[in-house]
Amino acid sequence: MQEQEQPRERLQKFTAALEVGTLRQVSRMINGLHPAEIALLLESLPPTQRDVVWDLVDEEVDGDVLAHLNDEVRAKLLKEYDANELVAATERLEADDVADILQDLPDTVIREVLNSLDKQDRQRIEAVLSYPEDTAGGLMSTDTLTVRPDVTLDVVLRYLRMRGSIPELTDNLIVVNRNDRYLGLLPLTDLLTKDPALRVGQIMEREVEGILADDPATEVAKLFEQRDLVSAPVIDEQRRLLGRITVDDVVDVIKEAADQTLLSMAGLDEEEDLFAPVLASTQRRAIWLGVNLITAFVASWVIGLFEATLEKAVALAVLMPIVASMGGNAGTQTLTLTIRGLALGQVGGANAPWLLARELAVGTLNGILWALVVAAVAVAWFKDYSIGIIIALAMVINLVAAALAGLTIPLLFKRLGIDPALAGTVALTTVTDVVGFLAFLGLASIYLF
């Protein structure tokens, strides 16, 4: 509980210090934080305060802070930077982090920055920039340690001592031939515990496959999660070593995927600045609200078809939202589980029929259970058994339809190349509202009048 309160407490202290105007105190406070904590604080401040605090951040950690900021906030802070300032801010960063920052800038600025770098750094960053951001190539770092299979472990140990340092999160040395073709991995534990006279080729792990540079970042994250990897080599189609991916980059992928899924269900962008200008936020959200409005008109049109029925029985208007609401909640449960299953690779055409039968069974049983409860309440409220029977039947119909829609809509959207998290909720709500109103009011028209 205490850990969850720390960011809020920190924000309150910074805000209070800024209001008092003690910038020296603010500078000491902010530069005592980890770059990721500074980034979170900057994202939590309104634009005017954010600019003040950013000016107080030590230049030595500027690059690390930029690497942790979301795209929109980072782009705003970089507007005043020229190429030389960008090079200075990012000179201590890994090539993949520099590439992430540069991808948000205009092409002219990217070219200026690259031209300002030395040849080796430029080649490393260009290698990462040549791949889309959401691929293994876009995630990889080109800072790798490679060894040949024909050298002894003693030679490798002497090389590492002479080198003096190794890249962060190095748990394996990558074994390559003279043409930089990937052959396998040499775990550091084996390097330290095996006979120094042994050759690398005698103990290296040959069965560990490299990750293709074009593989999606989400697939890379699954691989790291399934195999408990700390790092993994990245190769091209000819098995040439290009770089490596480390678990810290994969954690970022997992976080971004979770944020995207959550915010997409509300039609929002995971990189949107919480303190973005009013007009910009209004424009973004207006599009999604317009889509929702269209679906609401569809539901209203269905209700309008039964206007005469509603005029004859006030009870129908009172109870009508219950049917749609229960269907929406039940469908959301199925939809959420299906989207998660798709993301994890657990749901596909092979097991969809079995899952459909299961969800229909769950929807039917839940429909019967809550139909009895709602029917009893309706009868007690309006003293009319017909109303109770009608709402019970409509409840069962809508919960079965919700289960069907909650599973099939994400599968259909996935096949069409549409993000199920982005459009699934709206489509599901439309189905449950329309089916709920149609079932309830249609049954009422048949049996009451």
PyMOL commands that set and color helices and strands:
alter all, ss='L'
color gray80, all
select helices_A, chain A and resi 2-20+23-30+35-43+47-56+59-68+71-80+83-90+95-102+107-116+119-129+136-139+153-163+188-193+200-203+217-227+247-264+278-304+307-312+314-344+352-382+385-416+420-448
alter helices_A, ss='H'
color red, helices_A
select strands_A, chain A and resi 146-147+172-176+182-187+211-212+231-235+241-246
alter strands_A, ss='S'
color yellow, strands_A
deselect
rebuild
show_as cartoon
